[in-house]
Amino acid sequence: MLYEFLVETYETERVKVVSVWSEFRDEDLPVRPRADDRRGRSVREQMVHQCVSEDLWFRTMIGIDVGAPPLPAQETRLEFINRYAEDSGKRLEALRGKPASWFEEETKFFDVARSRAWVLTRRLTHTSHHRGQQMAMLRMLGRDFHSNYGPTADTGGLMQNHAPTIYAYNGLAALLDGEARGGKKTALPPKAEGAVTERPGPA
């Protein structure tokens, strides 16, 4: 199918979202980038935004309604993970059943006409943008984190230095099961000394 790559990308992106969420701790949810500045979303508000925004885009712009409330009844880290995993899984199955012509049909993107393929691409980049903000917050909190796209400072550093990609879990099912059991992430190697940078010489 012509747009299978978009469906496959959404499939991996939804896993990346909950993978980042799994790296936070429950006590992190009220934390903002700056405690005295409410313009910066807290960790919880980032999770709320992801759930509500994606539900709204899919229902009103893309035309897929999973028929479920976008937010969990209890706004805990684990319940956000479970709610988003369930709803995004339903969206994924709906996308898998659509022909190429459906992706090419025009829809409303706010006040302009765009194809569904265009809107879905924009949705993926929107999600990636917010996930990057959350990964920066993990670093600000002093948390270790596993691979999301490739190697990280906590998995060994840079790709060109042959650092490994180490995911927290071997797939979404393992993540949901592991987090329900209190966290069963893959072990990370010992912390490397020095900054991870492409700049030659001392950082």
N, C-alpha and C positions, 0 to 999 in steps of 0.2 A: 504494500500500500504506500502511496506517494508520501503520506505524512506520518508514516510509522515512526520516523526519527523523533517527531515531536512527542508522540505517545511514550516512546522509550525514555525520552528526556524527562518527561513528567514523572514517570515511574521511578527514576533514580533521584530526582529532586525531592520528592516527598520523603524518601528515606533520609536524605541529607538534612532535611528540616528536623525530623525527630532525633537524628543522631546528635545534632548540636544541642537540642533540648535535653538530651540524656546526660550531657556533660555538666549541666548546672546541678546545684543542690537545692533542696526545698527552701533553705534560708536565703537563697539568692533572689527569689522572685520579687521582693520589693525594691531591689537595688536599681538605682539609676546611674547613668554615666557620671553625673554630679548630683550629690544628694540634695543640694539646695536649688536645683534647676529642674523644674517639672517639664520643661520642653523636651528633655531627653526621656524617651520611654523607658519604664522599668522593664525588667526581664518578663514579668507577668504581662505587662501591657504589650510587649512584643509578641508574646504568644497569643494574646487576645486579637491583636491586629492580624496576625497570620490567619487565624481561623475565620474571623469575621470577613476580612477583605477577600480571601480566596472564595468563600461561600458566595459573597456578593458578586464578584466578577463572573464566576461560573453560572450563577442563576440568571443574572441580568444581561451579560454580554455574550457569554458562550452558549448558554441555553441548556445547562445541565443542573438539575436540582436534585440533591440527594435526599430531600425530605426529612432532614434532621436539624435540630438546633446546632448552630455552629460552635457553641461553647459548652464545656462540660458543666454538670450540675455543681460539682465541687472544683474550684479553680486551683488544683494542686498540679505540680509538675507532671506526675504520672497520669493524671486524668486528662491534662492537655495533650500529652503524647497519645493516649488511647483514642481520644475524640478525633484528633487530626488524622491519625492513622486510619481509622475506620472511614471517615468521610472522604479522605483523599483516595482510599481504595475503591470506593464506589464511583468516584469521578473517573478513575483510571479505567475501570471496567466499561463505563459508558463511552469513553473516548475510543476504546478498542473496538467498539461496535459500529463506529461511524465510517462511512465511505469518504473517499477523497473529496467528492463534490460538497459534502457537508462542511469540511474545513474551508472550502473556497467561498462559501456563501457569505454575503455581507451581513454584518451586525453593527450595532451602535457601540462605539468606544467613546463613552461620555457623550460628546456632541458631534462626533465625526463618524463616518462610515468606514469600517475596516473589515477585512476577512476574519473569520474565526481563527485561522492559522496565525494571522498577525497578532490578534488579541492574546492567544495562548502563548505565543513567543514573548510578548510583553509581560504576561503574567509570570512566566518563568524568570525573567530578569528582575522583576519586582521582588519576587521571593528571594532570589539570590542576594539582592541588595540588603534586605533586612537580615538575612542569615549572616552576612558579613558583619553587620553591626553587632549581632549577638556574639560572634566569635571574638570581636574586639573586646566586648564586655567580659567574656571568659578570661581573656588575658589580663584585663584590668583587675579582675577578682583573684588573680594568681592561680587560676585553675589550669591543670594540664588538659590537653585535648588531643584526640586521635585524628587520623586522617579524615578529611571531608572531600577533597578533590585529589590529593596526593600527599606526599610527605609533609610533615609539620615540624616545627622546632622540637616537639616532644617525641616525634618518631625517628628523629635522627638528623633533621636539617634539610638540605637542599637536594632536589632531584639530581642535579649534575654531579653531586658528590655521592650518588648511589644510595641515598637514604631510602629506607623502605616505606611503603604505604602500609599503615597498620590501622584497620578499621576497628572501632570499638566492639562491633558485633558482626557476625557473619550473616547479615541479612536482617530484614525487618522482623520476622518471626522470632529470631533469637534476641533481638533488641527488646521486643515487648515482653518476652518471657524473662529475660535477664533483669530488666528494670523492675518487673513485678516482684522479683525475688530479692530486691535490694541492691542490684547492680552486679553484673557478672562480666564486666568489660575485659577485653584482651589486655594483657599486661603491656606496659610501655617500657622501653629500654631506659637505662640510667640517663639522667639529664646531662646534656652536652654542656661544655663550658663555652662561654663567649656568645656573641650575637650571631644569629643566622642572617647572613647578608651576602648579596652577590658582589659587593665591593671588594676588590682585592686588597690584601693587607689588613692590618688591625682595624676593628670597627671603632 
